[in-house]
């Protein structure tokens, strides 16, 4: 699925077709082989984990970019391509 952002070595992807597994709008964050799934709505970790310092960056990014993420989720579940979203380092 599409990579929508990248910052500090963290890849952010939106897997919008697995709502049956996670049941909420979410993103997948990957850093050096570690993967965690985060709720877009509140930053809750739904599965997996990242190193603590990278986890903090993802949670901060989710808070700053929540409106953009909700808009991207809406596009994606309706079959449209989500937009790239700026990272924390931009």
C-alpha positions in Angstrom: 0.0 0.0 0.0 1.1 3.6 -0.5 3.8 5.2 1.6 2.3 8.5 2.6 5.2 10.0 4.6 8.7 9.4 5.7 10.7 11.2 8.4 13.7 10.3 10.6 14.0 6.9 8.9 10.3 6.1 9.7 8.1 5.0 6.8 4.4 5.7 7.2 2.0 3.6 5.1 -1.7 3.4 4.9 -3.2 -0.1 4.5 -6.8 0.9 4.2 -8.1 -2.6 3.1 -7.4 -4.3 6.4 -10.1 -2.6 8.4 -11.4 -6.0 9.4 -8.2 -6.6 11.3 -7.9 -3.2 13.1 -11.5 -1.8 12.7 -10.4 1.8 12.9 -8.7 4.3 10.6 -5.0 3.6 11.1 -1.4 3.8 9.7 1.5 1.4 9.7 4.8 2.9 10.8 8.0 1.0 10.0 11.5 1.6 11.3 14.5 -0.7 10.5 12.2 -3.8 10.3 10.1 -3.0 13.3 6.4 -2.2 12.5 3.6 -0.8 14.6 0.0 0.0 13.7 -1.4 3.3 15.1 -5.0 4.5 15.3 -5.2 7.8 13.4 -7.9 9.0 15.8 -6.0 8.8 19.1 -2.5 7.5 18.4 -3.2 4.2 20.2 -0.9 1.3 19.2 -3.1 -1.4 17.7 -0.3 -3.9 17.0 3.5 -4.2 17.0 6.0 -1.7 18.4 8.8 0.7 17.5 11.8 1.8 19.5 10.6 4.3 22.2 12.2 7.3 20.6 10.6 6.5 17.2 7.2 5.8 18.9 7.2 9.3 20.4 7.9 10.8 17.0 5.1 8.9 15.3 2.6 9.9 18.1 3.7 13.5 17.8 3.3 13.3 14.0 -0.2 11.8 14.3 -1.3 14.6 16.5 0.1 17.3 14.2 -1.2 15.7 11.0 -4.5 14.2 12.2 -6.7 16.3 9.9 -4.6 15.4 6.9 -4.6 11.7 7.9 -8.4 11.6 8.3 -8.8 13.2 4.8 -6.3 10.6 3.3 -8.2 7.7 5.0 -11.5 9.0 3.5 -9.9 9.2 0.0 -8.3 5.7 0.4 -11.4 3.9 1.5 -13.3 5.4 -1.4 -10.8 4.1 -3.9 -8.8 7.3 -4.4 -5.1 7.8 -4.0 -4.1 9.4 -0.7 -1.9 12.4 -0.7 1.6 12.5 0.7 1.8 14.1 4.1 4.7 16.1 5.4 6.9 14.6 8.1 8.1 16.1 11.3 11.4 17.1 9.6 9.8 19.3 6.9 
